[in-house]
Amino acid sequence: MLSDEEKESMRLFDILEHIGVNKEYRNKLQRVSSTYEILDTYFTQQKSRYCFGSRSEGIFSTDARTDMDCIICDETLPVIEDISEAGQHPLSLLIVRELNTPAGYAKLQLVMNGVPCTHIHWPRVSDINIPLKCLTTDSLGRMVLFDIPSIYGVECGSRWANKPATKFGTIDTVVCFRCKTWPAIAKAWLFRHRLYGWPSQEIIQEIKSLACFVVKKGHPLSSEIDLEWRISMSLQEKKLMFYLTDVQHKCYYALKILNRDVIKLKYLTSYHWKTCLLFVIEENNVNIWQKTRLCHSVKLCIEQMLKWVKRGFCPNYFIHTDNLFDGKLDGRRKLILENTLEHFFTVGYRLDNELCNLLTDNPRSLENDKWSQWLQTRKIEYEISLLDMNLTMSMYSGCISNIHILDKYYNQSNENIATFIHFLWEKIDQIQRDYTVTEHTLDETKSSMSLLIPFIYVSLASNISVIAIQHPNPKVRNFLLSGSFQYFVKGNLSGRLKFISVLYAIGLYKDCERFLEREDEQDIKRNPSVCICSITNFDLTQKDENHINTLNSNVFTCISFLPCELPVTPDAMKYEMFRYIGICLQENERPSILSTWNYRAVVDCNVYFFLLKYLIKRKLRKDQESEDARSSILDLLSGTNVRHCDVAYNVLAWTCSSDYLIPIALLFSAFSWIITNSFNPNLLVLNAEMKRTESQYNAAKLHALVLLYNTWFARKTSNFQFCFQCFTFSQEKLNTCNRCKISTYCSNQCQSKNLRLIKQCVKL
């Protein structure tokens, strides 16, 4: 027979499970975190990236605030504790401590060619890559590192405010250095007695092999706060959090909720509760971590925290003599916090009810008909978060492929297709080899790097096809096209659509139709689309219930054509290839890593599918189906599943121009221009030149020029009458200009306005 507390523990467990605090969500978050770390570190020379915070540990849930931190480790200056290791590096940083140096902190003395630098070495440091403003001398005359040079052109936190983090967008980023050996100050942790065997010896040895960081942050009570660096065991803590059981994971989440919504004191942080949880796990029998004892385990952690508050000492989990309350808990704050924690143990207080009410926002919802409705709502929120991670993974891996592989090697090949193909083959071979990135396992590294392969295969196959269709020997051409098909299909929908583009380029329209009809048109309309060519922010608030049903389906990415792929690029997309024409840029501004996508044709996968359908059905004289395809693009634009709206409107303008629907084509071009000239909240990062010219990267101006040329000079008239001033359509014949014999107007007023406008343009 279960007790009341056990029943309430099970109820709390189930609630947490439903809102996303579960193994599936936790593992997914951890995988996303490791993928970011691996991909970013692999392509960034001499710097390693690590994700920290609740999201990277799998603690984040749909109803919790985001907590995402990043550490960028500068690998150019190794940190050592033994001067004998200095000979391996021309420059290094030696950890030095004094008797009064607070536990967990140290100073970093510069070492050159194995010699610790002092004030007498100042004349020699002018030749090294460390700015002089980052160095100073301490009271003993040692030359110590005072600050970190800026990274990516942004200052790395404020030394004067003793805050190591810098905001990059919405992420707190800390730049630090690495010490590859276990710090002497934490040596006791490796050998201390553990009554219940947690963590195990295997885990301890694994954690020992991890590097520690040194972060620009001094002890808050130290007289040398500006010179000290904190020894950070963040990697070790993160690894331990990965080993938490499901109940321990839920216990930590419950503690975070109580701290955020009940305790609400800024000087008691999630990090204090994480430390508390690790100590409670180590000092208690594994039997307490059961589903029926979840509330009991939360109370144990609160009891432990209350003991620490009364003593005024919260020990660092790895460095036992480092007090995490230093600089945070004075006498007044201590009394307030003590009273707050004791409230949880007053007679009649129900911790389980408190947590359930906080999580459900409705004290009675668990007892009435609203319970099923509440569960359904939480389930949708949970699935949206899973979808968000799928979209983010696709977007990030696509961006990495474009920026660090396709753009890089295309520029290095000097637009030589054969050289470019050779580079891509080498990169595929390199990615598929067995190797690891930083502390990640072989499986984690291979899984993350494999996300890049489909994008490379599509570009590889497309460029092989360009060579194939231009080859004079039919046997060679067919052989190359057959081989390219095998790589196109590895690129999912974008690869298959590009293959259809190749067939269209060589005039095999029936084959195009056959391959096109194999695709699920409804899935293409419904499945989420992400942009992989620019740095964007995907807005989950735009998701509808159709997207919720696509969690196990493909995420569609945009399709791009490099200039070397012009022979297999449809005419409508060739305009996009040259949308930079007319923009004044310096030579060194064009290859900006954030703007290279402006120099190729880019379109959403779903829009491109219907463009191909329009083109193919038009060639096969199936006019109604061709018109339906154009209408489908317009339908997509009325929703929220198109990332490149300006391109979609340009595509519509081209199709209308092809059918001599001149006024409609001009209207679509105008819509495209309006979109790119309005504020774009999705663009996260823009350099100064991109801010100035971003709105000009639009092929609408080219479409408009072609339309005007065809109308005024080639005298290709529209299929129906329209006013050249107000674009009003008419089934009746309109008045024609007596001078040019082309322009038509619905009234004398419109004709007068248009003539005045023409005269003004002539003056300009």
N, C-alpha and C positions, 0 to 999 in steps of 0.2 A: 504494500500500500504506500503510495507516494505521499509525502508531506506537502503542505501548502507551498512551502518554499520551493520544493522540487517541481511541483506543477507550474509555478510561476516561472521557474528557470526554463522549463521546456517551452512555455509560451513565449518568453523573451527570445529564446534560441530560434524559434520558428519565425518570429517577426523579423529578426536580423537576417535570417536566411532569405526571406522574401524581398527585402529591400536591397539585396545585392551584397551583403556581407557574407559571402560564401566562397567555396573553393574555386568554382568556375571563374567568377569575376576576379578573384585574387590572382589566380594563375594568369589570366588574360592581361591584367595590369602589369604583372611582373614581366611577362613576355614583351609587351609593348615597351616597357622601360629598358629592358636589355637590348632590344632592337635599336632604339634610339642611341644607346651608348655605343653599340658595335658599329653601326653605320657611320655615325658622326666621327668616332675615333679613327676608323679605318681610313677615312679620306681627309683627315686633318693632321698635318705634319707636326710632330713634336708637342702635341696637346692631346690629352685624353679627356673624354667627357663621361660624367657619371650623373645619374638621376637619383635624387633622394626625396624624402618627404613621404607623406601618406600614400600618394598615388603609386609611387614606385614600389612601395611595400605591400600594395594590394589592400590598403585600409580604406581608401576612398570609396564612397558610396554615392548613389544618386541624390541623396538628401543631405549630403555633407558638403561643406565648402572645400574648394580645391586647395590642395597643399602640395605644390610641386616646386622642388628646388633642384638646382643643377650645380655640380662642381666641375670646373675646367682645370685640369691638372697640367701645369707647365712642366714638361719633361726635360727641358733644356738645362735645368739646374738641379741635379740630384741632391738630396739631403742625406747626410751621413751622421752617425754617432761616434764612429771610430775613425780617427785621423788616418789610420793605416789604409783605409779604403779610398782616400783622396787621390792617390796616385793614378787611379783608373780614369780620372776625369781632369781636364785642364781647369775647369771651374766647378766648384761644388759649395755646398752650404753645410757647415758643421753645427750640430746642436750643442749649445753650451748652456749650462745651468750653474747657478750659485746657490749658496746655502739658503738665501732668502727668496729664491725663485719659487713662486707658487706651484704646487703639484699640477701636472698636466700642461705646463707652459714652459717655454724656452726661448732663447735668443738664437739667431742664425748668423754665425760668423762666416764671412767670405773666405774661401780657400782657393788660392791660385797655384796650380802646379804642385799641389801637396803641401803648400805653406800657408798656415792661417794668417790672414792679413790683419795688420794693426795700423795705427795712425801713420807709421813711417812708410806705408805702402801706397799712400794716396797718389803720388805721381804716376804710379804704374796702372791704376785702375781706369785711366782715361781711355785706354786702348780696348777695354772689354765692352761687351754688348749691354751691360747694365747701366742705365742712366745714373749719373752721380747723385741726382735728387733722391734716389731710392736707397742710398747708403749713408751711414753716419757712424760715429764712434761712441761707444758706451763709456761708463765711468772708469773702466779698466783699460781703455785705449784700444779695445778690439774693434775692428771694422765690421759692423753688423748690418744686415739688411733691415731697412726701415719700412720699405713699401714695395709693392709689386708694380712693374711697368704696366701701362695701359694695354688692353687686349682688344683687338678688333676696333681700335680707335676710341674705346670707351674706358674711362677711369674705373679701376677695379675696387669699388667700395671706398668708404671714407675712413682713413686711419685716425683722423682727429675725433670722429664720432665713435670710434671703436666698433664700427659695423663693417664686416667683411663682405657683405652681399651687395650686388649691384643689380638693378632691375633691367632685364632684357625682355621687353614686352611685358608679359604678366608673370615671368618666371624670375625668382630670386637666384642669381648666379654668383657663386663664390669661386675666385681664382686662387689656386694654392700650389704648393710643391709636394713632392712625394718622397717619403722615406721607405725604402724597400725592406728594411729590417724591422723586427719587432722592437718597439721602444722599450728602453730599460726601465722607465718609470712604470710600465704596465707588466713587468715580468712576473710579479706576484700572481696576477690573474691566471697565468698558465698553470700554476702548481697549487693553487689554494684547494683546500679540502672541500669536496662536494658530496654531501651526505646522500643525495638522491641521484647522483650520476648525470646531472644535466648541467651543461652540455656534455655530450659523450666525448671520449678521447679522439674519436675520428673527426668530430666537428671542431674540437679545439685545435687539432693539427691543421685542419683546413683553414681555420681563421688565422692561425699563426702565419700561414704562408701569404696572407694578404698584406698589402702595403698600408701604411698609415699616412695621413696627410698632415701638413703643417699649414695652418690657416692664419691669416693676418688679423689676429684679435688678441689683445692683452687681457690679463686678469683684471677685473673691475676694481680691485682694491690694491693693486700693485703700484709702487712708486715709479716703475718703468713700464707702464702700460703701453706706451707708444713704441717700445722696442720689442715687446714680447709677441710670440706666436703660439697659438694653441695647438696642441697635439690632438688631432681628430681621428677617432676610431670609427668613422661613419661607415666604412666598408664592412667592418666586423659587425657593427650593429645591424646593418641591412641584411647581412647573411644570416644572423640569428633570427631576425624577423621572418625570413623565408622558412625557417624550421619550426615556426609556431604551429601547434595543432589548430583544428577548426575552432575548438572552444576557447583556446588562448587568444586566437585572432578576434573572436567576437567579444571577449573580455576587454581587450584593448580598445576596440571600437566603442564599447559601452562607457569606458572610462573617458574617452575623448568627448563623447556626447555630454556626459555629466560635467566635465570641465568647461565645455563651451556654453551649455545652456543653464546650468545650475550654479556652479561655483563662480564662473565669470570673473576671475581675477587674472589680470595680465601677467602677474609675476609667477603664476603657476602654469606651466606650459605643457604641451603634449610630450615634449622631450622628458620632462620630469616623470610623467606617467609611464612612458616607455621604459625608462630606467627602473621604475618601481616594479613594473610587470616582470622584467627580466630577473630581478632579485627574488621576487615571489616564486617564479617558476623554479629557480635554482634551489630555493630553500624549503620547498614543499614537495610532498609525495605526488607522483604522477596521477594518483587516483582522484585527486580533487578536480582534475580537468575533465569533467564529464558533463554531458548535456544537462543532467538533472541538478548539477551543482554550479551552474553558471553564475547565479546571483551570489552564491557563497564565495566564489573566486573573486568577483568584483569587490565584495566586502573585505576580503583579505588584502587586496591591493590598497583600499582606502585606509585600512588599519595600519598598514606599513607606512603609508604616506603621513598619517597622523603622528606616528612615532618619530619620523624624521623631522616633522615640523616642530614638535615639542623640543627636540634636541637642537633644532636649528642647523641640521647637517643632513644633506642629501648626497650620498656618495656617487661618484661617477662609476658606472658598472665595471669599466676596465681599469680605471685609475682610482683606487678606493679612497685615497687621501684628497682627492679633488672634490671640494664641496660645491655642488651645483646651485646652492642657495646663496652663495657669496654675491654680494652686490644686488640681490633681489629681495631678501627677506630681512627687513629691519624689525625692531620691536613691535611697532604698531601693526605692520603687515603680518607678522607672525601671529599676533593675537587674533586678527581678523580671520586668517586662514585656519587657525586652530579651531575657532568657534564654528566656522563653516563646515569643516570636516566632521566635527563632533555631532553636527546636526543629523548626519546620516545614521547615527547610532542611538538617537533618542527613542523613547518608548512609543510604539505605535507607528513609527515611520516605516513605510513600505518601499524599499528600494526598487523592487520589481515593478510596482505600479508607476513609480516616478519615471522609470526608463520606458515602459510601454507607452505612457502618455506622451513623453517627449518624441517618441518615434512615430506615433500614429496621429498626433495632433488632435486626438479625439478620445477623451477618457472612456466613453461608453461604446466606442465603435467595435470593440472586441466582443461585446455582449449582444449586439443586435444585428439587424439585416444589413447594416452598412459595412460589416466586416468583409463580405465577399467583394463589394464594390471597392473598398479600400485596397484589398489584395490585388485586384485587377489593375487599379491605377498604379500601384507600386511596381507591378510586373511590367507595365508598359514603360515606365521610367527606367527600369533596370535594363530592358531590352534596347531602349534608345541609347543608353550608355555603352552597351556592347556594340551596337551599330557604329557609334561614334569612334570606338577604338578600331573597328575594321576600316572605316573610312580614313582615319588618321594614318594607319599603317600603310594603306595603299597610296595615299597622298605623299607621305614622307619618303617612301622608297622610290616613288616615281620622280619626285623632285631631286633626290640624290642621284638617280640614274641620269637624269637630264643634265644636271649641273656638273657633276664630277666625272661623268663618263662620256656621254654623247657630245655635249658642247666642248668639253676639254679636248677629246681626241679629234673631233671635227676641225677645230682650230689648229691643232698640232699637225694635222694631215695637209694643211693648206688647201683644203677643198678637193684633194685628190681622193677619188672614191676607193681605188685599190688600196691605198695606204690606210684610209679610214677603216675599211673592212679588216685589214690586217691587225690594226689596233684593237678592234672589237673582239676578234678571235683570241688574241692574247689575254684580254681582260676576262673573257669567259673562262679560259683555262686557268687563270690565276684565281678567280673566285671559287672554282670548283675544287681546288686543292685543299688538303687537310692542314689547317692552321687555326690558331686562336687569336682573339683580340683582347688585350689586357687580361683581366682575371676571369673572363667568360670561358665556359666549357667549349669543347669542339662542336658538340651538337647545337649549342646556342649560337655559335658563330656561323655554322653552316646554314642553320635555319634562317637567320637574319640576312645573310648575304644572298641566299637563294631568291629573296624577294626582288633582287635587281635583275635576275636572269631574263624574265619575260620581256622587259623593256629593251634589253640589249638585243635579244633575238629578233624582235620586230624591226628594229633599225637595221640590223644585219641583213635580214631577209629582204627588206625594202631596197637597200643599196645593191644587193646582188641582182635583184629584179631589174634595176635601172641598167646594169651592165647587160643583162640577158636580152631585154627587148631591143637594145641597140646593136646586138651582135648579128652579123650578116649570115652566119651559119645556122640554119633552122635546128639542127640536131643539138648544137651547143646551147642555143636559146632554150629549147625545150628541157634540156638536162638541168640548166641553171634554174629555170622556173619551177621545175618539179622539186628540186632541192630546197628552194626558198620556201615553198609551201610548207615543208616540214617544220620550218622555224616560225613561219607566220602563225600557225595554229597554236604554238606554245605561248603566244602573246595574248591569248583569250580573245575577247571580242575585238579589241583594237587591232590585233594582228590579223584576224579573219577579214575585217573590213578593209584593211590595207591590201590584202591579197586580192579582194574584189576590185580595188582600185587599179591594180596591175592588169587584171583581165580586161577592165574597161579601157585602159590605155592602149591595149593591142586589139581592141574591137571585138572581143568575145562576149557580146551582150547577152546571149542566151545562157552561157555559162555563169555570167554575173548574176542573172536572175535566179538560176538554180541554186547557187550558193547563198544568195540573199534570202531566199525563201526558207532556208534551213534555220534561220535565226528566229527566235521568239520575239515578235514585235511588241507584245504586251510587256514582257520582261524588260525590254530595252526602254520602253516608256516609263516603267515603274521603278526599276532598280536605281539606286543612288549613283550620282555622278560626282566625281571629285576632280579638281584641277591639280595637275602635277607639273605644270610649267612655270608657275609663279608662286610666291610665298603668300598663301592665303589663309584666312581663318574661316573654317567651316561652321556655319551657324546651325546648331541643332534645333533651334526653335522653329526652323522651317520644315522640319520633318513631319510627314503626315503618317497616317496609319498604314498606308501602302508600303512605306519604307520599313515599317516594323516587321512586315511579313517577308522581308528580303534578307534577314540576318544570315541565312545559310546560302544565299545566292551570291553572284559575283558583284563586286563593286566596279563600276565602269569608270575609266579614266579618260581624259581628253587625248586626242590623237594629234600628233605633230608631224610635219614634213620639213626636213632640212632642205636648204637650197639645192643640195646635190640630188634630191629626190624629185626635182621638178618634172622630169619626163613621166612620172607616175602620179602626179598631182592633178586632180580635176581642175578645169578652168576656173571654177568658182573659188577654189582655194588658192589659186595662183595670185589673186589679188592680195590675199593675206600675207603671202611671202614677201611682198614689197610694200607693206604698209608703213615702213619707216621712211619712204621717199618723201622729200619735202621738209624733213626735220634737220635742223642745223645742229650737228654734233661734232665735237672734236674727235680725232682719230682714236685717242685713248679712252674715249667714253663708250664706244660701241660694245666692247667685250665685257662690260660690267657683269659680274656673276649674277646680279639680280635682274638683269634686263636682256639676257641673251635670247629669251623666248620671243622677244619682239622682232627677231630677225628670222623667223620661220613661220610657216602656216600652222595655226593651232585651232582646233575646233572640238566641241564636246562629242563624245562617242555617239550619243543618242541623236544629236543633230546631224552628224555625218552619215549615220545609217539612212536617215530619210532623204538626205541629199543624194546619196547613191541610188536610192530607190527612185527618186524623181528623175535622175539622169537616165537610168537603165530603162524605166518604163517609157520615157520619152523617146528613146532610141528605138524601142520596140513598138512605137505608135499606140501605146496603151494610155491614152490621154487622161481618162478618168482616174486611173491608179496613180498617174504622175501628179495630177492635181491633189489627190488625197495625201500624197507624201508631203507636198508643200504645206497643206493644211495641218499636218501632224507637227511640223516644225513650229508653226504658229501656236498650236496647242501646248507644246512643250514650254514655249516662252510665257504662256499665261500661268504656268506653275512656278515651282522653285527648284527645278532639277536641271537648270542650265547654268554653267559657270561662266561661259564666254558668250554672254547675251549679245554683245556688239557684233561678234562674228556670225551668230545665228541670224541677226537682222540683215547683215551683209549678204549672207547666203540667200535669204528671201529676196533681197533686192536684185541679186543676179538672176535668180529664176524668173522673176517678174520682167526683168529687162529682156531675157531670152524670149519671153512670150509677148514682147512689145507692150507690156503693161507699164508704160513709162511713169505715169503719176504715182502708181502704187510703189514702184521701185524707188522713186525719189523719197517717198514717205518712209519706207523702211530704212533707207540710208540716213534720213534725218533722225529716226529713232535710235539708230546705232550711234550716231554722233552725239546725241543728247546723253546717252548712257555713259560714254567715256569721258564726257565733260562734267559729269556730276560726281559728287563725293562717293568714293568706293570704300565702304567700311571693311571690306574683306582683305584689302592690301595691308599687311602688317609692317613691312619694311620698305622704305623708299629712300634712295639717296637724293641729294639735292637736284641732280640733273634729271632723274626720273620724275621727281615732283613737277619739274618745269615742263617736261615733254610727254608725260604719260598719256594725256588725253589726245595727243596728236598721233599716237600709234594706232591708227584706225584706217582700214581700207575703204571706209565709206567715202572718203574724198576721191579715191580712185574710181569707185563706182559712179560717183556723181559726175566726174570728168568724162568718163566714157559715155554716160547717158546724154550729157550735153553735146558731146561731139557727134554722137549718132543722130541726135535730134536736129542740131543746127547745121552741121556740115555734111554728114552722110545722108541727111534727110530721110532717116528711118522713122516714120511716123508711128504714133501709138495706135493700138487696136481700137481705141475708143476716144471720143472727144473729151478734153479736159481744159480747164482754165490754167494758163501758165502762171497766173499770179496767186490764186487761192486754191488751186488743185481741185476745184469742184468738178465732179464727173457729170456728163450729160449724154443722154441718148439722142438729143437733137444736135443739129449742126450749129457750131458756134462761129462767131465772127472771127475772121482771119486778119492778121496784121497785113496792111497794104504794102509795107516795106519788105519784110523778110518772107512773106507768104507761108510762114510756118507756125508762128505763135497764134494761139487761139485764146479768146477771152470770153468770159460769161457776161461782161458788162463793160460800159465805157469807163467806169471808175477803175476797174481792175486793169484795163489797158493803160490808163494814165499812170497808175501807181507803178506798173511794170516798166513803163518807158522811163519814168524818173529814176527808178532803181538802175536801169541799164546805163543811163547817162552818168550816174554817180560812179558806177564801176569803171566806165571808160575814163573818167577823170583820174581815178586812182591808178 
